[in-house]
Amino acid sequence: MALFLTENDVKTVLTVEMAMAGVESAHRDLALGQAIDTPRARSRLPQTVLHILQGALPAQGVIGYKAYTSNRSGNRFLVHLFDAASGSLLAVIEADYLGMMRTGAASGVAAKWLARPDSTVAGVFGAGWQAEGHVRAICAALPLERVKVFSRRSERLTAFCTRLSAETGVEIVPATSAEETVRGSDLIGTVTTAAQPLFDAEWLEEGAHINAAGSNALIRQELSEATVRRCNLVTVDAVATALAEAGDLLPLLEKGRLQARQLVELGEVIVGRHVGRQNASEITLFESQGMAIQDLAVAFRVLEAAKARELGHALPMQ
């Protein structure tokens, strides 16, 4: 019988390590031709937007979708997970926390494969819900000693840094400016809804890695064209999704300053089909738009862990 898992159920079992393992497996399966991912579709009303991401991980035995609505009153997320062989419903999972952890995990996996392994200092733009998962994941992926966090809304920044310092064991401190956030950082993360670039390209240190996680529409742009052009390697979740949604990349693609063939899927690096970082001075970029198969892989692991702990509520559905 199918299970319904609440946000509290998910929070009880989901760890950063579990989320990163799930996300990495999804990228690996995609690169090996063992996954199907359909770019996000949206239905828009004046007050509410419905977003749907769907895909399949046959090697992991699941197929499904994430549906969520965005409205001024808030966002609501549900993952529907089905058995790939029989088509039967396995679970319906509330997925706000799951999505936050999955989004952060993608940045953590990218940092693992693309950042310098001796990276110790990170700078992160954003101190909201999604930034929390980002900070947790990069701290799990790299031997970070210090994370500088900058937010234009500073009222909650100190509390954000204090709480995540305690959770990660890494010194996480407020930054006073965008320039301070970038200069001296081995890793840069952008997790905002910005419509204009967050920092100047010349502030980047040689050898830095950038995780850009907020620009998933043409109206959003966290990185300047000059920043993208400084990058020796531009990686994405999936090329098709990036071509549809990557607000940081679309202006350069439209002007012919970046070609689609230059975009490298993260899974291609993970399976060794494409070289990642080649030396310590290269600047690398991961543009994260999010994929259904990331959600499905994490949701499957959450479901297995919840079943082992006898969590969830039975649904009268087959």
C-alpha positions as MATLAB code, in Angstrom:
seq = 'MALFLTENDVKTVLTVEMAMAGVESAHRDLALGQAIDTPRARSRLPQTVLHILQGALPAQGVIGYKAYTSNRSGNRFLVHLFDAASGSLLAVIEADYLGMMRTGAASGVAAKWLARPDSTVAGVFGAGWQAEGHVRAICAALPLERVKVFSRRSERLTAFCTRLSAETGVEIVPATSAEETVRGSDLIGTVTTAAQPLFDAEWLEEGAHINAAGSNALIRQELSEATVRRCNLVTVDAVATALAEAGDLLPLLEKGRLQARQLVELGEVIVGRHVGRQNASEITLFESQGMAIQDLAVAFRVLEAAKARELGHALPMQ';
ca = [
       0.000    0.000    0.000;
       1.211    3.502   -0.826;
       2.432    5.855    1.896;
       1.850    9.529    2.554;
       4.877   11.210    4.137;
       4.543   14.588    5.823;
       7.158   17.312    6.090;
       7.953   16.069    9.602;
       8.453   12.527    8.319;
      10.893   13.808    5.712;
      12.782   15.921    8.235;
      13.102   12.914   10.530;
      15.003   10.779    8.006;
      16.578   13.028    5.366;
      20.254   13.911    5.824;
      22.625   15.979    3.700;
      24.589   12.854    2.850;
      21.420   11.038    1.723;
      20.392   13.980   -0.446;
      23.819   14.242   -2.059;
      23.954   10.498   -2.733;
      20.549   10.652   -4.377;
      21.371   13.674   -6.537;
      24.703   12.224   -7.649;
      23.026    8.937   -8.576;
      20.481   10.805  -10.708;
      23.178   12.652  -12.637;
      25.131    9.436  -13.111;
      22.075    7.570  -14.385;
      21.259   10.394  -16.805;
      24.780   10.340  -18.245;
      24.619    6.557  -18.653;
      21.314    6.700  -20.498;
      19.446    5.169  -17.551;
      17.167    8.117  -16.795;
      14.543   10.298  -18.438;
      14.064   13.906  -17.387;
      11.430   16.244  -18.799;
      12.060   19.987  -18.385;
       9.701   21.918  -16.111;
       6.273   22.877  -17.449;
       4.197   25.719  -16.017;
       0.515   26.663  -16.090;
      -0.002   30.304  -15.129;
      -2.986   32.082  -13.646;
      -2.948   35.688  -12.369;
      -2.666   34.549   -8.757;
      -1.207   31.046   -8.950;
       1.335   29.120  -11.018;
       1.473   25.329  -11.238;
       4.913   23.851  -11.932;
       5.453   20.208  -12.887;
       8.733   18.295  -13.263;
       8.567   14.679  -14.352;
      11.008   11.894  -15.054;
      12.058    8.301  -14.551;
      14.933    6.381  -12.997;
      14.356    2.834  -14.279;
      17.682    1.596  -12.898;
      16.413    2.637   -9.446;
      12.922    1.323  -10.098;
      10.959    4.572   -9.911;
       9.066    6.970  -12.129;
       7.162   10.053  -11.044;
       6.789   13.768  -10.813;
       6.964   16.773   -8.522;
       4.125   19.267   -8.664;
       4.106   22.554   -6.814;
       2.105   25.748   -6.769;
       3.453   29.216   -6.140;
       1.189   31.938   -4.803;
       1.549   35.028   -2.661;
       0.281   32.933    0.233;
       3.174   30.492   -0.180;
       4.453   27.499   -2.130;
       3.185   23.930   -1.826;
       5.220   20.920   -2.987;
       4.309   17.249   -3.504;
       6.329   14.402   -5.019;
       4.364   11.484   -6.493;
       6.509    8.358   -6.677;
       5.481    5.274   -8.688;
       6.978    1.834   -9.246;
       8.641    1.876  -12.668;
       7.771   -1.753  -13.461;
       4.149   -1.973  -12.317;
       3.079    1.669  -12.404;
       1.636    1.371   -8.911;
       1.788    4.336   -6.568;
       4.531    4.047   -3.962;
       4.219    7.337   -2.124;
       2.984   10.899   -2.028;
       5.554   13.014   -0.197;
       5.342   16.583    1.030;
       8.429   18.070   -0.528;
       9.251   21.580    0.667;
      12.103   20.404    2.916;
      13.012   17.658    0.444;
      13.282   20.199   -2.372;
      15.406   22.540   -0.292;
      17.798   19.733    0.588;
      17.844   18.451   -3.003;
      18.660   21.897   -4.390;
      21.495   22.306   -1.909;
      22.721   18.784   -2.586;
      23.136   19.580   -6.291;
      25.519   22.385   -5.333;
      27.320   20.055   -2.943;
      27.788   17.418   -5.638;
      29.016   20.037   -8.112;
      31.487   21.370   -5.526;
      32.741   17.839   -4.888;
      33.508   17.291   -8.574;
      34.512   20.790   -9.722;
      35.884   22.881   -6.851;
      39.501   22.613   -5.775;
      39.625   19.821   -3.183;
      41.615   22.044   -0.830;
      38.970   24.795   -0.823;
      38.602   26.283    2.657;
      36.695   29.571    2.194;
      33.288   30.051    0.597;
      31.122   33.074   -0.094;
      27.364   32.649   -0.359;
      24.768   35.133   -1.577;
      21.412   34.580    0.086;
      20.230   33.685    3.578;
      16.796   32.311    2.850;
      15.240   28.854    2.877;
      17.115   27.563   -0.186;
      20.430   29.007    0.988;
      20.205   26.820    4.089;
      20.442   23.627    2.061;
      23.215   25.120   -0.052;
      25.381   25.949    2.967;
      24.832   22.548    4.554;
      25.802   20.735    1.363;
      28.970   22.653    0.539;
      30.128   22.186    4.136;
      29.586   18.436    3.722;
      31.343   18.336    0.349;
      34.528   20.284    1.067;
      36.933   20.900    3.987;
      35.577   24.402    4.470;
      36.774   26.402    7.443;
      34.834   29.593    6.827;
      31.681   30.584    4.942;
      30.833   34.264    4.393;
      27.130   34.924    3.819;
      25.790   38.115    2.293;
      22.145   39.124    2.155;
      20.549   42.406    1.251;
      17.926   41.578    3.866;
      20.193   41.545    6.881;
      17.616   41.295    9.647;
      17.828   37.484    9.839;
      21.411   37.047    8.685;
      23.075   36.798   12.102;
      20.606   34.168   13.307;
      21.053   32.237   10.033;
      24.842   32.179   10.457;
      24.727   31.273   14.139;
      22.345   28.375   13.592;
      24.209   26.899   10.620;
      27.580   27.287   12.342;
      26.250   25.110   15.142;
      24.776   22.565   12.716;
      27.805   22.249   10.412;
      30.745   22.879   12.743;
      32.071   25.418   10.222;
      32.595   29.114   10.982;
      29.744   30.836    9.163;
      29.774   34.615    9.371;
      27.857   37.573    7.939;
      29.596   39.454    5.133;
      29.266   43.220    4.965;
      29.393   43.576    1.176;
      29.220   41.664   -2.080;
      32.900   42.344   -2.698;
      33.908   40.937    0.685;
      31.832   37.841   -0.078;
      33.674   37.132   -3.333;
      37.249   38.218   -2.705;
      39.380   35.526   -1.105;
      36.736   32.824   -1.640;
      37.526   29.461   -3.212;
      33.833   28.762   -3.759;
      30.977   31.153   -4.571;
      27.316   30.258   -4.198;
      24.398   32.335   -5.423;
      20.976   31.353   -4.051;
      18.787   34.394   -4.662;
      15.943   35.718   -6.797;
      18.078   38.570   -8.149;
      17.235   40.171  -11.485;
      20.656   41.828  -11.783;
      24.192   40.406  -11.361;
      25.290   40.119   -7.748;
      29.014   40.836   -8.107;
      31.747   42.049  -10.447;
      33.694   39.490  -12.438;
      37.060   40.975  -11.516;
      36.476   40.158   -7.840;
      36.717   36.422   -8.554;
      39.861   34.667   -7.422;
      41.754   32.371   -9.778;
      40.699   28.792   -9.233;
      37.275   29.639   -7.845;
      34.225   27.476   -8.411;
      30.754   29.030   -8.726;
      27.452   27.355   -7.907;
      24.659   29.481   -9.387;
      21.336   28.165   -8.117;
      18.834   31.013   -8.304;
      18.511   32.017  -11.943;
      15.882   29.643  -13.346;
      14.037   32.114  -15.590;
      14.944   34.717  -18.182;
      13.949   37.522  -15.785;
      16.500   36.343  -13.200;
      20.226   36.893  -13.473;
      22.762   36.380  -10.674;
      25.933   36.381  -12.787;
      27.149   39.006  -15.225;
      28.085   38.084  -18.767;
      31.686   38.962  -17.871;
      31.607   36.433  -15.024;
      30.356   33.620  -17.249;
      32.990   34.462  -19.860;
      35.727   34.158  -17.222;
      34.726   30.542  -16.605;
      36.850   27.868  -18.247;
      34.134   25.248  -17.800;
      30.362   25.774  -17.729;
      28.389   22.826  -16.401;
      24.633   22.397  -16.126;
      22.089   19.907  -14.760;
      20.874   19.095  -18.260;
      21.482   21.023  -21.470;
      17.812   21.041  -22.497;
      16.771   22.532  -19.165;
      19.557   25.127  -19.233;
      18.573   26.247  -22.726;
      15.017   26.790  -21.500;
      15.591   28.367  -18.088;
      19.162   29.466  -17.306;
      18.804   33.230  -17.008;
      22.555   33.602  -16.446;
      23.365   31.859  -19.735;
      20.547   32.815  -22.095;
      21.798   36.359  -22.856;
      25.180   35.005  -23.941;
      23.596   32.193  -25.944;
      21.321   34.634  -27.746;
      24.263   36.888  -28.611;
      26.413   33.978  -29.808;
      29.011   34.577  -27.085;
      28.323   31.108  -25.697;
      27.376   28.035  -27.701;
      25.127   25.208  -26.538;
      27.895   22.737  -27.386;
      30.060   24.374  -24.719;
      27.629   23.394  -21.964;
      28.682   20.230  -20.131;
      26.210   18.175  -18.128;
      27.424   17.474  -14.597;
      26.785   13.771  -15.057;
      29.252   13.692  -17.944;
      31.962   14.793  -15.508;
      30.840   12.314  -12.837;
      31.059    9.304  -15.176;
      34.374   10.477  -16.657;
      33.069   11.189  -20.147;
      34.104   14.832  -19.937;
      37.036   16.283  -18.063;
      36.175   18.552  -15.148;
      38.634   20.955  -13.557;
      42.018   20.612  -15.267;
      44.172   22.751  -12.988;
      44.086   24.836   -9.820;
      43.762   28.169  -11.631;
      40.674   27.417  -13.712;
      37.356   29.049  -12.836;
      34.459   26.606  -13.060;
      30.710   27.164  -13.032;
      27.709   24.977  -12.264;
      24.321   26.388  -13.318;
      21.619   24.622  -11.327;
      18.036   24.678  -12.608;
      16.809   21.519  -10.915;
      15.537   18.269  -12.414;
      12.735   15.855  -11.615;
      15.120   12.932  -11.392;
      16.989   14.653   -8.559;
      13.727   14.862   -6.604;
      12.811   11.267   -7.453;
      16.181    9.879   -6.377;
      16.054   11.703   -3.051;
      12.377   10.856   -2.541;
      13.076    7.159   -3.124;
      15.756    7.195   -0.422;
      13.475    9.089    1.934;
      10.723    6.527    1.355;
      13.016    3.582    2.095;
      14.292    5.234    5.275;
      10.756    6.125    6.385;
       9.546    2.561    5.834;
      12.456    1.229    7.896;
      11.340    3.483   10.756;
       7.637    2.754   10.215;
       6.820    6.374    9.450;
       4.049    7.634    7.198;
       0.333    7.077    6.735;
      -1.140    4.406    4.466;
      -3.073    5.597    1.432;
      -6.032    3.564    0.121;
      -4.590    3.527   -3.387;
      -2.806    1.010   -5.609;
];
